[in-house]
Amino acid sequence: MGNFISDDDKKMLNQCQENSCVFCKIVKKRSGTIIYEDSDVIAFYDINPKAPVHFLVIPKKHVDMIQHLTPKV
């Protein structure tokens, strides 16, 4: 079965998702307590920790599905 979404529509959808993505807001430094950052990833404390020390490390590039991850990301 073919893909019914054009590349332009995919880009627009991804931009909309990035604008509402809490992780993208943290990457853009609009929220969160950042504890580490380099050119590829950012680490910050979880807002609802389940352990005395609980932080998340995420890629700076928005990835909407784990299947879209690459070794570079």
mmCIF file as Biopython writes it, N, C-alpha, C and O atoms, coordinates in Angstrom:
data_model
#
loop_
_atom_site.group_PDB
_atom_site.id
_atom_site.type_symbol
_atom_site.label_atom_id
_atom_site.label_alt_id
_atom_site.label_comp_id
_atom_site.label_asym_id
_atom_site.label_entity_id
_atom_site.label_seq_id
_atom_site.pdbx_PDB_ins_code
_atom_site.Cartn_x
_atom_site.Cartn_y
_atom_site.Cartn_z
_atom_site.occupancy
_atom_site.B_iso_or_equiv
_atom_site.auth_seq_id
_atom_site.auth_asym_id
_atom_site.pdbx_PDB_model_num
ATOM 1   N N  . MET A ? 1  ? 0.851  -1.181 0.000  1.0 0.0 1  A 1 
ATOM 2   C CA . MET A ? 1  ? 0.000  0.000  0.000  1.0 0.0 1  A 1 
ATOM 3   C C  . MET A ? 1  ? 0.891  1.236  0.000  1.0 0.0 1  A 1 
ATOM 4   O O  . MET A ? 1  ? 1.872  1.292  0.741  1.0 0.0 1  A 1 
ATOM 5   N N  . GLY A ? 2  ? 0.567  2.199  -0.803 1.0 0.0 2  A 1 
ATOM 6   C CA . GLY A ? 2  ? 1.372  3.395  -0.961 1.0 0.0 2  A 1 
ATOM 7   C C  . GLY A ? 2  ? 1.182  4.408  0.155  1.0 0.0 2  A 1 
ATOM 8   O O  . GLY A ? 2  ? 0.301  4.273  1.004  1.0 0.0 2  A 1 
ATOM 9   N N  . ASN A ? 3  ? 2.024  5.413  0.130  1.0 0.0 3  A 1 
ATOM 10  C CA . ASN A ? 3  ? 1.956  6.500  1.093  1.0 0.0 3  A 1 
ATOM 11  C C  . ASN A ? 3  ? 1.076  7.600  0.503  1.0 0.0 3  A 1 
ATOM 12  O O  . ASN A ? 3  ? 1.338  8.077  -0.601 1.0 0.0 3  A 1 
ATOM 13  N N  . PHE A ? 4  ? 0.046  8.000  1.224  1.0 0.0 4  A 1 
ATOM 14  C CA . PHE A ? 4  ? -0.924 8.970  0.717  1.0 0.0 4  A 1 
ATOM 15  C C  . PHE A ? 4  ? -0.645 10.401 1.167  1.0 0.0 4  A 1 
ATOM 16  O O  . PHE A ? 4  ? -1.408 11.307 0.835  1.0 0.0 4  A 1 
ATOM 17  N N  . ILE A ? 5  ? 0.431  10.620 1.915  1.0 0.0 5  A 1 
ATOM 18  C CA . ILE A ? 5  ? 0.749  11.955 2.406  1.0 0.0 5  A 1 
ATOM 19  C C  . ILE A ? 5  ? 1.947  12.483 1.625  1.0 0.0 5  A 1 
ATOM 20  O O  . ILE A ? 5  ? 2.985  11.827 1.543  1.0 0.0 5  A 1 
ATOM 21  N N  . SER A ? 6  ? 1.791  13.667 1.057  1.0 0.0 6  A 1 
ATOM 22  C CA . SER A ? 6  ? 2.887  14.260 0.287  1.0 0.0 6  A 1 
ATOM 23  C C  . SER A ? 6  ? 4.011  14.688 1.226  1.0 0.0 6  A 1 
ATOM 24  O O  . SER A ? 6  ? 3.796  14.847 2.427  1.0 0.0 6  A 1 
ATOM 25  N N  . ASP A ? 7  ? 5.199  14.872 0.680  1.0 0.0 7  A 1 
ATOM 26  C CA . ASP A ? 7  ? 6.333  15.322 1.482  1.0 0.0 7  A 1 
ATOM 27  C C  . ASP A ? 7  ? 6.054  16.680 2.114  1.0 0.0 7  A 1 
ATOM 28  O O  . ASP A ? 7  ? 6.426  16.908 3.266  1.0 0.0 7  A 1 
ATOM 29  N N  . ASP A ? 8  ? 5.405  17.587 1.381  1.0 0.0 8  A 1 
ATOM 30  C CA . ASP A ? 8  ? 5.065  18.904 1.935  1.0 0.0 8  A 1 
ATOM 31  C C  . ASP A ? 8  ? 4.100  18.769 3.108  1.0 0.0 8  A 1 
ATOM 32  O O  . ASP A ? 8  ? 4.250  19.455 4.119  1.0 0.0 8  A 1 
ATOM 33  N N  . ASP A ? 9  ? 3.108  17.885 2.976  1.0 0.0 9  A 1 
ATOM 34  C CA . ASP A ? 9  ? 2.158  17.670 4.071  1.0 0.0 9  A 1 
ATOM 35  C C  . ASP A ? 9  ? 2.850  17.061 5.280  1.0 0.0 9  A 1 
ATOM 36  O O  . ASP A ? 9  ? 2.523  17.403 6.417  1.0 0.0 9  A 1 
ATOM 37  N N  . LYS A ? 10 ? 3.801  16.163 5.051  1.0 0.0 10 A 1 
ATOM 38  C CA . LYS A ? 10 ? 4.557  15.569 6.156  1.0 0.0 10 A 1 
ATOM 39  C C  . LYS A ? 10 ? 5.327  16.644 6.911  1.0 0.0 10 A 1 
ATOM 40  O O  . LYS A ? 10 ? 5.345  16.652 8.141  1.0 0.0 10 A 1 
ATOM 41  N N  . LYS A ? 11 ? 5.969  17.558 6.164  1.0 0.0 11 A 1 
ATOM 42  C CA . LYS A ? 11 ? 6.725  18.641 6.797  1.0 0.0 11 A 1 
ATOM 43  C C  . LYS A ? 11 ? 5.805  19.522 7.630  1.0 0.0 11 A 1 
ATOM 44  O O  . LYS A ? 11 ? 6.144  19.879 8.759  1.0 0.0 11 A 1 
ATOM 45  N N  . MET A ? 12 ? 4.646  19.875 7.088  1.0 0.0 12 A 1 
ATOM 46  C CA . MET A ? 12 ? 3.696  20.720 7.806  1.0 0.0 12 A 1 
ATOM 47  C C  . MET A ? 12 ? 3.189  20.007 9.061  1.0 0.0 12 A 1 
ATOM 48  O O  . MET A ? 12 ? 3.103  20.623 10.124 1.0 0.0 12 A 1 
ATOM 49  N N  . LEU A ? 13 ? 2.856  18.725 8.954  1.0 0.0 13 A 1 
ATOM 50  C CA . LEU A ? 13 ? 2.384  17.956 10.095 1.0 0.0 13 A 1 
ATOM 51  C C  . LEU A ? 13 ? 3.459  17.874 11.162 1.0 0.0 13 A 1 
ATOM 52  O O  . LEU A ? 13 ? 3.163  18.014 12.348 1.0 0.0 13 A 1 
ATOM 53  N N  . ASN A ? 14 ? 4.700  17.650 10.761 1.0 0.0 14 A 1 
ATOM 54  C CA . ASN A ? 14 ? 5.801  17.571 11.710 1.0 0.0 14 A 1 
ATOM 55  C C  . ASN A ? 14 ? 5.996  18.900 12.424 1.0 0.0 14 A 1 
ATOM 56  O O  . ASN A ? 14 ? 6.248  18.914 13.629 1.0 0.0 14 A 1 
ATOM 57  N N  . GLN A ? 15 ? 5.887  20.020 11.709 1.0 0.0 15 A 1 
ATOM 58  C CA . GLN A ? 15 ? 6.020  21.334 12.333 1.0 0.0 15 A 1 
ATOM 59  C C  . GLN A ? 15 ? 4.910  21.562 13.346 1.0 0.0 15 A 1 
ATOM 60  O O  . GLN A ? 15 ? 5.160  22.105 14.422 1.0 0.0 15 A 1 
ATOM 61  N N  . CYS A ? 16 ? 3.691  21.159 13.021 1.0 0.0 16 A 1 
ATOM 62  C CA . CYS A ? 16 ? 2.574  21.304 13.956 1.0 0.0 16 A 1 
ATOM 63  C C  . CYS A ? 16 ? 2.824  20.476 15.205 1.0 0.0 16 A 1 
ATOM 64  O O  . CYS A ? 16 ? 2.568  20.937 16.317 1.0 0.0 16 A 1 
ATOM 65  N N  . GLN A ? 17 ? 3.323  19.256 15.033 1.0 0.0 17 A 1 
ATOM 66  C CA . GLN A ? 17 ? 3.605  18.397 16.174 1.0 0.0 17 A 1 
ATOM 67  C C  . GLN A ? 17 ? 4.722  18.986 17.017 1.0 0.0 17 A 1 
ATOM 68  O O  . GLN A ? 17 ? 4.657  18.934 18.245 1.0 0.0 17 A 1 
ATOM 69  N N  . GLU A ? 18 ? 5.747  19.547 16.382 1.0 0.0 18 A 1 
ATOM 70  C CA . GLU A ? 18 ? 6.842  20.149 17.117 1.0 0.0 18 A 1 
ATOM 71  C C  . GLU A ? 18 ? 6.361  21.341 17.936 1.0 0.0 18 A 1 
ATOM 72  O O  . GLU A ? 18 ? 6.848  21.557 19.045 1.0 0.0 18 A 1 
ATOM 73  N N  . ASN A ? 19 ? 5.424  22.111 17.420 1.0 0.0 19 A 1 
ATOM 74  C CA . ASN A ? 19 ? 4.924  23.278 18.142 1.0 0.0 19 A 1 
ATOM 75  C C  . ASN A ? 19 ? 4.160  22.894 19.395 1.0 0.0 19 A 1 
ATOM 76  O O  . ASN A ? 19 ? 4.109  23.678 20.343 1.0 0.0 19 A 1 
ATOM 77  N N  . SER A ? 20 ? 3.563  21.705 19.428 1.0 0.0 20 A 1 
ATOM 78  C CA . SER A ? 20 ? 2.808  21.285 20.600 1.0 0.0 20 A 1 
ATOM 79  C C  . SER A ? 20 ? 3.549  20.244 21.430 1.0 0.0 20 A 1 
ATOM 80  O O  . SER A ? 20 ? 3.027  19.787 22.447 1.0 0.0 20 A 1 
ATOM 81  N N  . CYS A ? 21 ? 4.740  19.866 21.022 1.0 0.0 21 A 1 
ATOM 82  C CA . CYS A ? 21 ? 5.514  18.825 21.702 1.0 0.0 21 A 1 
ATOM 83  C C  . CYS A ? 21 ? 6.214  19.407 22.931 1.0 0.0 21 A 1 
ATOM 84  O O  . CYS A ? 21 ? 6.995  20.352 22.814 1.0 0.0 21 A 1 
ATOM 85  N N  . VAL A ? 22 ? 5.934  18.846 24.100 1.0 0.0 22 A 1 
ATOM 86  C CA . VAL A ? 22 ? 6.538  19.340 25.337 1.0 0.0 22 A 1 
ATOM 87  C C  . VAL A ? 22 ? 8.059  19.208 25.287 1.0 0.0 22 A 1 
ATOM 88  O O  . VAL A ? 22 ? 8.769  20.058 25.823 1.0 0.0 22 A 1 
ATOM 89  N N  . PHE A ? 23 ? 8.562  18.159 24.656 1.0 0.0 23 A 1 
ATOM 90  C CA . PHE A ? 23 ? 10.006 17.977 24.578 1.0 0.0 23 A 1 
ATOM 91  C C  . PHE A ? 23 ? 10.654 19.020 23.676 1.0 0.0 23 A 1 
ATOM 92  O O  . PHE A ? 23 ? 11.756 19.485 23.966 1.0 0.0 23 A 1 
ATOM 93  N N  . CYS A ? 24 ? 9.995  19.390 22.598 1.0 0.0 24 A 1 
ATOM 94  C CA . CYS A ? 24 ? 10.518 20.451 21.728 1.0 0.0 24 A 1 
ATOM 95  C C  . CYS A ? 24 ? 10.564 21.783 22.475 1.0 0.0 24 A 1 
ATOM 96  O O  . CYS A ? 24 ? 11.479 22.580 22.270 1.0 0.0 24 A 1 
ATOM 97  N N  . LYS A ? 25 ? 9.585  22.021 23.335 1.0 0.0 25 A 1 
ATOM 98  C CA . LYS A ? 25 ? 9.585  23.252 24.135 1.0 0.0 25 A 1 
ATOM 99  C C  . LYS A ? 25 ? 10.768 23.262 25.091 1.0 0.0 25 A 1 
ATOM 100 O O  . LYS A ? 25 ? 11.377 24.307 25.317 1.0 0.0 25 A 1 
ATOM 101 N N  . ILE A ? 26 ? 11.097 22.101 25.654 1.0 0.0 26 A 1 
ATOM 102 C CA . ILE A ? 26 ? 12.255 22.017 26.546 1.0 0.0 26 A 1 
ATOM 103 C C  . ILE A ? 26 ? 13.534 22.257 25.751 1.0 0.0 26 A 1 
ATOM 104 O O  . ILE A ? 26 ? 14.410 22.998 26.198 1.0 0.0 26 A 1 
ATOM 105 N N  . VAL A ? 27 ? 13.651 21.637 24.575 1.0 0.0 27 A 1 
ATOM 106 C CA . VAL A ? 27 ? 14.829 21.838 23.726 1.0 0.0 27 A 1 
ATOM 107 C C  . VAL A ? 27 ? 14.985 23.316 23.384 1.0 0.0 27 A 1 
ATOM 108 O O  . VAL A ? 27 ? 16.104 23.824 23.323 1.0 0.0 27 A 1 
ATOM 109 N N  . LYS A ? 28 ? 13.866 24.008 23.161 1.0 0.0 28 A 1 
ATOM 110 C CA . LYS A ? 28 ? 13.903 25.443 22.850 1.0 0.0 28 A 1 
ATOM 111 C C  . LYS A ? 28 ? 14.022 26.291 24.114 1.0 0.0 28 A 1 
ATOM 112 O O  . LYS A ? 28 ? 13.951 27.519 24.063 1.0 0.0 28 A 1 
ATOM 113 N N  . LYS A ? 29 ? 14.206 25.613 25.250 1.0 0.0 29 A 1 
ATOM 114 C CA . LYS A ? 29 ? 14.431 26.247 26.561 1.0 0.0 29 A 1 
ATOM 115 C C  . LYS A ? 29 ? 13.256 27.102 27.023 1.0 0.0 29 A 1 
ATOM 116 O O  . LYS A ? 29 ? 13.444 28.153 27.635 1.0 0.0 29 A 1 
ATOM 117 N N  . ARG A ? 30 ? 12.047 26.642 26.724 1.0 0.0 30 A 1 
ATOM 118 C CA . ARG A ? 30 ? 10.855 27.336 27.200 1.0 0.0 30 A 1 
ATOM 119 C C  . ARG A ? 30 ? 10.367 26.761 28.521 1.0 0.0 30 A 1 
ATOM 120 O O  . ARG A ? 30 ? 9.576  27.394 29.219 1.0 0.0 30 A 1 
ATOM 121 N N  . SER A ? 31 ? 10.829 25.574 28.867 1.0 0.0 31 A 1 
ATOM 122 C CA . SER A ? 31 ? 10.428 24.965 30.135 1.0 0.0 31 A 1 
ATOM 123 C C  . SER A ? 31 ? 11.444 23.907 30.513 1.0 0.0 31 A 1 
ATOM 124 O O  . SER A ? 31 ? 12.305 23.546 29.711 1.0 0.0 31 A 1 
ATOM 125 N N  . GLY A ? 32 ? 11.340 23.408 31.740 1.0 0.0 32 A 1 
ATOM 126 C CA . GLY A ? 32 ? 12.213 22.336 32.200 1.0 0.0 32 A 1 
ATOM 127 C C  . GLY A ? 32 ? 13.483 22.842 32.854 1.0 0.0 32 A 1 
ATOM 128 O O  . GLY A ? 32 ? 13.905 23.979 32.646 1.0 0.0 32 A 1 
ATOM 129 N N  . THR A ? 33 ? 14.085 21.960 33.658 1.0 0.0 33 A 1 
ATOM 130 C CA . THR A ? 33 ? 15.349 22.253 34.317 1.0 0.0 33 A 1 
ATOM 131 C C  . THR A ? 33 ? 16.435 21.445 33.618 1.0 0.0 33 A 1 
ATOM 132 O O  . THR A ? 33 ? 16.572 20.243 33.849 1.0 0.0 33 A 1 
ATOM 133 N N  . ILE A ? 34 ? 17.191 22.100 32.777 1.0 0.0 34 A 1 
ATOM 134 C CA . ILE A ? 34 ? 18.203 21.438 31.963 1.0 0.0 34 A 1 
ATOM 135 C C  . ILE A ? 34 ? 19.444 21.179 32.809 1.0 0.0 34 A 1 
ATOM 136 O O  . ILE A ? 34 ? 19.949 22.075 33.485 1.0 0.0 34 A 1 
ATOM 137 N N  . ILE A ? 35 ? 19.936 19.918 32.760 1.0 0.0 35 A 1 
ATOM 138 C CA . ILE A ? 35 ? 21.123 19.561 33.536 1.0 0.0 35 A 1 
ATOM 139 C C  . ILE A ? 35 ? 22.321 19.209 32.660 1.0 0.0 35 A 1 
ATOM 140 O O  . ILE A ? 35 ? 23.452 19.175 33.145 1.0 0.0 35 A 1 
ATOM 141 N N  . TYR A ? 36 ? 22.085 18.948 31.381 1.0 0.0 36 A 1 
ATOM 142 C CA . TYR A ? 36 ? 23.172 18.659 30.446 1.0 0.0 36 A 1 
ATOM 143 C C  . TYR A ? 36 ? 22.686 18.974 29.037 1.0 0.0 36 A 1 
ATOM 144 O O  . TYR A ? 36 ? 21.507 18.827 28.712 1.0 0.0 36 A 1 
ATOM 145 N N  . GLU A ? 37 ? 23.629 19.410 28.216 1.0 0.0 37 A 1 
ATOM 146 C CA . GLU A ? 37 ? 23.285 19.685 26.821 1.0 0.0 37 A 1 
ATOM 147 C C  . GLU A ? 37 ? 24.545 19.621 25.969 1.0 0.0 37 A 1 
ATOM 148 O O  . GLU A ? 37 ? 25.598 20.122 26.360 1.0 0.0 37 A 1 
ATOM 149 N N  . ASP A ? 38 ? 24.424 18.996 24.800 1.0 0.0 38 A 1 
ATOM 150 C CA . ASP A ? 38 ? 25.475 19.072 23.794 1.0 0.0 38 A 1 
ATOM 151 C C  . ASP A ? 38 ? 24.810 19.296 22.441 1.0 0.0 38 A 1 
ATOM 152 O O  . ASP A ? 38 ? 23.633 19.653 22.395 1.0 0.0 38 A 1 
ATOM 153 N N  . SER A ? 39 ? 25.513 19.103 21.369 1.0 0.0 39 A 1 
ATOM 154 C CA . SER A ? 39 ? 24.943 19.425 20.055 1.0 0.0 39 A 1 
ATOM 155 C C  . SER A ? 39 ? 23.847 18.456 19.616 1.0 0.0 39 A 1 
ATOM 156 O O  . SER A ? 39 ? 23.061 18.784 18.727 1.0 0.0 39 A 1 
ATOM 157 N N  . ASP A ? 40 ? 23.780 17.267 20.223 1.0 0.0 40 A 1 
ATOM 158 C CA . ASP A ? 40 ? 22.814 16.250 19.796 1.0 0.0 40 A 1 
ATOM 159 C C  . ASP A ? 40 ? 21.689 15.966 20.783 1.0 0.0 40 A 1 
ATOM 160 O O  . ASP A ? 40 ? 20.570 15.657 20.373 1.0 0.0 40 A 1 
ATOM 161 N N  . VAL A ? 41 ? 21.973 16.067 22.077 1.0 0.0 41 A 1 
ATOM 162 C CA . VAL A ? 41 ? 20.984 15.686 23.093 1.0 0.0 41 A 1 
ATOM 163 C C  . VAL A ? 41 ? 20.868 16.744 24.175 1.0 0.0 41 A 1 
ATOM 164 O O  . VAL A ? 41 ? 21.705 17.637 24.304 1.0 0.0 41 A 1 
ATOM 165 N N  . ILE A ? 42 ? 19.797 16.610 24.948 1.0 0.0 42 A 1 
ATOM 166 C CA . ILE A ? 42 ? 19.579 17.474 26.100 1.0 0.0 42 A 1 
ATOM 167 C C  . ILE A ? 42 ? 19.041 16.600 27.233 1.0 0.0 42 A 1 
ATOM 168 O O  . ILE A ? 42 ? 18.236 15.700 26.994 1.0 0.0 42 A 1 
ATOM 169 N N  . ALA A ? 43 ? 19.481 16.860 28.456 1.0 0.0 43 A 1 
ATOM 170 C CA . ALA A ? 43 ? 19.025 16.111 29.625 1.0 0.0 43 A 1 
ATOM 171 C C  . ALA A ? 43 ? 18.377 17.085 30.600 1.0 0.0 43 A 1 
ATOM 172 O O  . ALA A ? 43 ? 18.859 18.202 30.790 1.0 0.0 43 A 1 
ATOM 173 N N  . PHE A ? 44 ? 17.284 16.653 31.213 1.0 0.0 44 A 1 
ATOM 174 C CA . PHE A ? 44 ? 16.544 17.517 32.127 1.0 0.0 44 A 1 
ATOM 175 C C  . PHE A ? 44 ? 15.831 16.662 33.163 1.0 0.0 44 A 1 
ATOM 176 O O  . PHE A ? 44 ? 15.584 15.476 32.944 1.0 0.0 44 A 1 
ATOM 177 N N  . TYR A ? 45 ? 15.504 17.279 34.297 1.0 0.0 45 A 1 
ATOM 178 C CA . TYR A ? 45 ? 14.780 16.572 35.350 1.0 0.0 45 A 1 
ATOM 179 C C  . TYR A ? 45 ? 13.339 16.330 34.935 1.0 0.0 45 A 1 
ATOM 180 O O  . TYR A ? 45 ? 12.691 17.196 34.347 1.0 0.0 45 A 1 
ATOM 181 N N  . ASP A ? 46 ? 12.848 15.136 35.250 1.0 0.0 46 A 1 
ATOM 182 C CA . ASP A ? 46 ? 11.457 14.786 34.974 1.0 0.0 46 A 1 
ATOM 183 C C  . ASP A ? 46 ? 10.552 15.606 35.890 1.0 0.0 46 A 1 
ATOM 184 O O  . ASP A ? 46 ? 10.874 15.795 37.063 1.0 0.0 46 A 1 
ATOM 185 N N  . ILE A ? 47 ? 9.429  16.092 35.374 1.0 0.0 47 A 1 
ATOM 186 C CA . ILE A ? 47 ? 8.519  16.900 36.196 1.0 0.0 47 A 1 
ATOM 187 C C  . ILE A ? 47 ? 7.684  16.044 37.134 1.0 0.0 47 A 1 
ATOM 188 O O  . ILE A ? 47 ? 7.054  16.571 38.051 1.0 0.0 47 A 1 
ATOM 189 N N  . ASN A ? 48 ? 7.668  14.735 36.922 1.0 0.0 48 A 1 
ATOM 190 C CA . ASN A ? 48 ? 6.930  13.818 37.782 1.0 0.0 48 A 1 
ATOM 191 C C  . ASN A ? 48 ? 7.842  12.633 38.114 1.0 0.0 48 A 1 
ATOM 192 O O  . ASN A ? 48 ? 7.615  11.517 37.645 1.0 0.0 48 A 1 
ATOM 193 N N  . PRO A ? 49 ? 8.885  12.887 38.935 1.0 0.0 49 A 1 
ATOM 194 C CA . PRO A ? 49 ? 9.893  11.853 39.169 1.0 0.0 49 A 1 
ATOM 195 C C  . PRO A ? 49 ? 9.339  10.623 39.881 1.0 0.0 49 A 1 
ATOM 196 O O  . PRO A ? 49 ? 8.465  10.722 40.742 1.0 0.0 49 A 1 
ATOM 197 N N  . LYS A ? 50 ? 9.868  9.465  39.503 1.0 0.0 50 A 1 
ATOM 198 C CA . LYS A ? 50 ? 9.501  8.190  40.116 1.0 0.0 50 A 1 
ATOM 199 C C  . LYS A ? 50 ? 10.636 7.639  40.964 1.0 0.0 50 A 1 
ATOM 200 O O  . LYS A ? 50 ? 10.538 6.529  41.487 1.0 0.0 50 A 1 
ATOM 201 N N  . ALA A ? 51 ? 11.711 8.403  41.103 1.0 0.0 51 A 1 
ATOM 202 C CA . ALA A ? 51 ? 12.874 8.010  41.898 1.0 0.0 51 A 1 
ATOM 203 C C  . ALA A ? 51 ? 13.521 9.285  42.434 1.0 0.0 51 A 1 
ATOM 204 O O  . ALA A ? 51 ? 13.262 10.370 41.915 1.0 0.0 51 A 1 
ATOM 205 N N  . PRO A ? 52 ? 14.356 9.170  43.462 1.0 0.0 52 A 1 
ATOM 206 C CA . PRO A ? 52 ? 15.014 10.370 43.999 1.0 0.0 52 A 1 
ATOM 207 C C  . PRO A ? 52 ? 15.801 11.147 42.933 1.0 0.0 52 A 1 
ATOM 208 O O  . PRO A ? 52 ? 15.840 12.377 42.963 1.0 0.0 52 A 1 
ATOM 209 N N  . VAL A ? 53 ? 16.415 10.437 42.009 1.0 0.0 53 A 1 
ATOM 210 C CA . VAL A ? 53 ? 17.093 11.081 40.884 1.0 0.0 53 A 1 
ATOM 211 C C  . VAL A ? 53 ? 16.451 10.533 39.614 1.0 0.0 53 A 1 
ATOM 212 O O  . VAL A ? 53 ? 16.608 9.355  39.293 1.0 0.0 53 A 1 
ATOM 213 N N  . HIS A ? 54 ? 15.732 11.386 38.895 1.0 0.0 54 A 1 
ATOM 214 C CA . HIS A ? 54 ? 15.009 10.948 37.699 1.0 0.0 54 A 1 
ATOM 215 C C  . HIS A ? 54 ? 15.134 12.040 36.648 1.0 0.0 54 A 1 
ATOM 216 O O  . HIS A ? 54 ? 14.586 13.131 36.802 1.0 0.0 54 A 1 
ATOM 217 N N  . PHE A ? 55 ? 15.849 11.740 35.598 1.0 0.0 55 A 1 
ATOM 218 C CA . PHE A ? 55 ? 15.989 12.701 34.506 1.0 0.0 55 A 1 
ATOM 219 C C  . PHE A ? 55 ? 15.820 11.986 33.175 1.0 0.0 55 A 1 
ATOM 220 O O  . PHE A ? 55 ? 15.920 10.762 33.095 1.0 0.0 55 A 1 
ATOM 221 N N  . LEU A ? 56 ? 15.565 12.763 32.139 1.0 0.0 56 A 1 
ATOM 222 C CA . LEU A ? 56 ? 15.371 12.245 30.791 1.0 0.0 56 A 1 
ATOM 223 C C  . LEU A ? 56 ? 16.459 12.796 29.879 1.0 0.0 56 A 1 
ATOM 224 O O  . LEU A ? 56 ? 16.883 13.942 30.027 1.0 0.0 56 A 1 
ATOM 225 N N  . VAL A ? 57 ? 16.902 11.980 28.945 1.0 0.0 57 A 1 
ATOM 226 C CA . VAL A ? 57 ? 17.852 12.399 27.920 1.0 0.0 57 A 1 
ATOM 227 C C  . VAL A ? 57 ? 17.161 12.183 26.576 1.0 0.0 57 A 1 
ATOM 228 O O  . VAL A ? 57 ? 16.761 11.067 26.246 1.0 0.0 57 A 1 
ATOM 229 N N  . ILE A ? 58 ? 17.025 13.258 25.808 1.0 0.0 58 A 1 
ATOM 230 C CA . ILE A ? 58 ? 16.303 13.170 24.528 1.0 0.0 58 A 1 
ATOM 231 C C  . ILE A ? 58 ? 17.139 13.786 23.412 1.0 0.0 58 A 1 
ATOM 232 O O  . ILE A ? 58 ? 17.988 14.641 23.665 1.0 0.0 58 A 1 
ATOM 233 N N  . PRO A ? 59 ? 16.898 13.349 22.177 1.0 0.0 59 A 1 
ATOM 234 C CA . PRO A ? 59 ? 17.583 14.005 21.055 1.0 0.0 59 A 1 
ATOM 235 C C  . PRO A ? 59 ? 17.014 15.405 20.854 1.0 0.0 59 A 1 
ATOM 236 O O  . PRO A ? 59 ? 15.837 15.644 21.122 1.0 0.0 59 A 1 
ATOM 237 N N  . LYS A ? 60 ? 17.835 16.315 20.390 1.0 0.0 60 A 1 
ATOM 238 C CA . LYS A ? 60 ? 17.355 17.670 20.119 1.0 0.0 60 A 1 
ATOM 239 C C  . LYS A ? 60 ? 16.460 17.717 18.892 1.0 0.0 60 A 1 
ATOM 240 O O  . LYS A ? 60 ? 15.609 18.597 18.771 1.0 0.0 60 A 1 
ATOM 241 N N  . LYS A ? 61 ? 16.652 16.773 17.987 1.0 0.0 61 A 1 
ATOM 242 C CA . LYS A ? 61 ? 15.830 16.712 16.784 1.0 0.0 61 A 1 
ATOM 243 C C  . LYS A ? 61 ? 14.516 16.024 17.122 1.0 0.0 61 A 1 
ATOM 244 O O  . LYS A ? 61 ? 14.513 14.956 17.735 1.0 0.0 61 A 1 
ATOM 245 N N  . HIS A ? 62 ? 13.403 16.625 16.726 1.0 0.0 62 A 1 
ATOM 246 C CA . HIS A ? 62 ? 12.082 16.047 16.978 1.0 0.0 62 A 1 
ATOM 247 C C  . HIS A ? 62 ? 11.948 14.718 16.240 1.0 0.0 62 A 1 
ATOM 248 O O  . HIS A ? 62 ? 12.197 14.641 15.036 1.0 0.0 62 A 1 
ATOM 249 N N  . VAL A ? 63 ? 11.559 13.685 16.960 1.0 0.0 63 A 1 
ATOM 250 C CA . VAL A ? 63 ? 11.316 12.361 16.382 1.0 0.0 63 A 1 
ATOM 251 C C  . VAL A ? 63 ? 9.942  11.930 16.866 1.0 0.0 63 A 1 
ATOM 252 O O  . VAL A ? 63 ? 9.734  11.750 18.065 1.0 0.0 63 A 1 
ATOM 253 N N  . ASP A ? 64 ? 9.002  11.763 15.941 1.0 0.0 64 A 1 
ATOM 254 C CA . ASP A ? 64 ? 7.635  11.457 16.348 1.0 0.0 64 A 1 
ATOM 255 C C  . ASP A ? 64 ? 7.382  9.974  16.575 1.0 0.0 64 A 1 
ATOM 256 O O  . ASP A ? 64 ? 6.409  9.613  17.238 1.0 0.0 64 A 1 
ATOM 257 N N  . MET A ? 65 ? 8.236  9.107  16.041 1.0 0.0 65 A 1 
ATOM 258 C CA . MET A ? 65 ? 8.073  7.669  16.240 1.0 0.0 65 A 1 
ATOM 259 C C  . MET A ? 65 ? 9.448  7.029  16.430 1.0 0.0 65 A 1 
ATOM 260 O O  . MET A ? 65 ? 10.409 7.402  15.757 1.0 0.0 65 A 1 
ATOM 261 N N  . ILE A ? 66 ? 9.535  6.082  17.331 1.0 0.0 66 A 1 
ATOM 262 C CA . ILE A ? 66 ? 10.822 5.438  17.609 1.0 0.0 66 A 1 
ATOM 263 C C  . ILE A ? 66 ? 11.405 4.783  16.359 1.0 0.0 66 A 1 
ATOM 264 O O  . ILE A ? 66 ? 12.623 4.663  16.228 1.0 0.0 66 A 1 
ATOM 265 N N  . GLN A ? 67 ? 10.544 4.363  15.451 1.0 0.0 67 A 1 
ATOM 266 C CA . GLN A ? 67 ? 11.012 3.746  14.213 1.0 0.0 67 A 1 
ATOM 267 C C  . GLN A ? 67 ? 11.775 4.739  13.334 1.0 0.0 67 A 1 
ATOM 268 O O  . GLN A ? 67 ? 12.515 4.333  12.438 1.0 0.0 67 A 1 
ATOM 269 N N  . HIS A ? 68 ? 11.599 6.027  13.587 1.0 0.0 68 A 1 
ATOM 270 C CA . HIS A ? 68 ? 12.280 7.054  12.800 1.0 0.0 68 A 1 
ATOM 271 C C  . HIS A ? 68 ? 13.654 7.411  13.355 1.0 0.0 68 A 1 
ATOM 272 O O  . HIS A ? 68 ? 14.363 8.230  12.770 1.0 0.0 68 A 1 
ATOM 273 N N  . LEU A ? 69 ? 14.033 6.808  14.470 1.0 0.0 69 A 1 
ATOM 274 C CA . LEU A ? 69 ? 15.354 7.073  15.028 1.0 0.0 69 A 1 
ATOM 275 C C  . LEU A ? 69 ? 16.431 6.479  14.134 1.0 0.0 69 A 1 
ATOM 276 O O  . LEU A ? 69 ? 16.255 5.417  13.537 1.0 0.0 69 A 1 
ATOM 277 N N  . THR A ? 70 ? 17.539 7.183  14.056 1.0 0.0 70 A 1 
ATOM 278 C CA . THR A ? 70 ? 18.702 6.710  13.312 1.0 0.0 70 A 1 
ATOM 279 C C  . THR A ? 70 ? 19.889 6.713  14.263 1.0 0.0 70 A 1 
ATOM 280 O O  . THR A ? 70 ? 19.815 7.331  15.324 1.0 0.0 70 A 1 
ATOM 281 N N  . PRO A ? 71 ? 20.979 6.043  13.915 1.0 0.0 71 A 1 
ATOM 282 C CA . PRO A ? 71 ? 22.148 6.078  14.808 1.0 0.0 71 A 1 
ATOM 283 C C  . PRO A ? 71 ? 22.615 7.504  15.104 1.0 0.0 71 A 1 
ATOM 284 O O  . PRO A ? 71 ? 23.099 7.770  16.204 1.0 0.0 71 A 1 
ATOM 285 N N  . LYS A ? 72 ? 22.480 8.421  14.150 1.0 0.0 72 A 1 
ATOM 286 C CA . LYS A ? 72 ? 22.902 9.809  14.367 1.0 0.0 72 A 1 
ATOM 287 C C  . LYS A ? 72 ? 22.029 10.501 15.401 1.0 0.0 72 A 1 
ATOM 288 O O  . LYS A ? 72 ? 22.526 11.252 16.241 1.0 0.0 72 A 1 
ATOM 289 N N  . VAL A ? 73 ? 20.715 10.244 15.338 1.0 0.0 73 A 1 
ATOM 290 C CA . VAL A ? 73 ? 19.786 10.877 16.271 1.0 0.0 73 A 1 
ATOM 291 C C  . VAL A ? 73 ? 20.017 10.296 17.635 1.0 0.0 73 A 1 
ATOM 292 O O  . VAL A ? 73 ? 19.345 10.679 18.592 1.0 0.0 73 A 1 
#
